[in-house]
Amino acid sequence: MPAIPLLRDKWRQFAEYQRYLRHLQSLTQHTTSLKIKNLFTVELEYRQRAIRLRGRPYKIIVDPCNICSLGCVLCPAGMNELERPRKMMKLDTFRAVLDILKPYAFEVSLHNWGEPLANPHIYEMISYAQANNVGTNLSTTLCSATAEDLDEIIRSGLEYLVVSLNGASAEAYNAYMPRGDFRQALENLSTLVRRRKELGSRLPFIEWQFLVMRPNQHEMPEAVKMARRIGVDRLRFSSAGVPWGKFDDRALAEAWMTSNPKYWRFNPLKLDHQPFLLDQPCFYLFRSITVNPDGRVSPCCGLYHEQYDFGDLLTEGLDDLWNNQLYRSARECFARRPTSGKPDTVCATCRVFRHSWES
């Protein structure tokens, strides 16, 4: 292989692994002896494909608000197909969730299906997590952020901020997010970078996330120029995907999935040639826990149906929930010794990860 293409390929691989650096930072900054012991237990059990676990989740995904009005075309919330009540997480609920999980957690992601900045307690949630030795990251569109929001983001102690800005022009941006405000989002991003410097803070680390799709793929070079001009810490081009329940919608995939194969990680058209998107067992069932605004737990952050929840963290407690029948049945899908039939759980129908009977 010629030298220049080889170097470009190596750089792309490095850029893909850069996104894991924020998790490593949380691990080193928010560690305890118990957390380290639990981390090794979890990773060992993941490799063993255990069903009943001694380890506990060390990554928390909390949805502080599953409400959003921007109409993103590939988002269940934007498509009005979020099959659970729309609500804000109460501050007391968040504190109760964190108190249960903080002995094991290195970080909490404060986002999933909605706009987290819409929750009036979001900065108190960030501060509470930081005060309890749990790292924080958050994803936002910045469309509706006020000047006060931008300063609060900085002062709250938030460690990592992902700004979802899927385009370098209003035309491409609004093709995916019809009710978004490209100019306002871009202005807020620039102001946030400037205010961080004026306030003398090194936090949060600011990442511009650009989901590569057919309508915006031609704007990637311009996004690079804009990111350098604004001064964000990282511009990350990432793979888009369709909602979990839309994998068989070929028209939707063909209209939105990029023609660039570098960003086909979650392209459902790959399922024409293989039974799964990712050639690995599910890690969510071992490493992380996804908590909805009311305290109910989903098996992963990709499932948006209340009927598929695995329980309620606040009423069941972590120990009982983490090894209940649903979790054990789900892990059987990835056990080293395949079961005689598919386990009775929604995870048996998942087409993202490789099941044991597909190995």
Secondary structure, 3 states (H helix, E strand, C coil): CCHHHHHHHHHHHHHHHHCCHHHHHHHHHCCCHHHHHHHHHHHHHHHHCCCCCCCCCCEEEECCECCCCCCCCCCCCCCCCCECCCCECCHHHHHHHHHHHCCCCCEEEECCCCCHHHCCCHHHHHHHHHHCCCEEEEEECCCCCCHHHHHHHHHCCCCEEEEECCCCCHHHHHHHCCCCCHHHHHHHHHHHHHHHHHCCCCCCEEEEEEEEECCCHHHHHHHHHHHHHHCCCEEEEEECCCCHHHCCCHHHHHHHECCCHHHCCCCHHHHHCCCCCECCCCCHHHHEEEECCCCEEECCCCCCEHHHCCEEHHHHCHHHHHCCHHHHHHHHCCCCCCCCCCCCCHHHHCCCECCHHHC
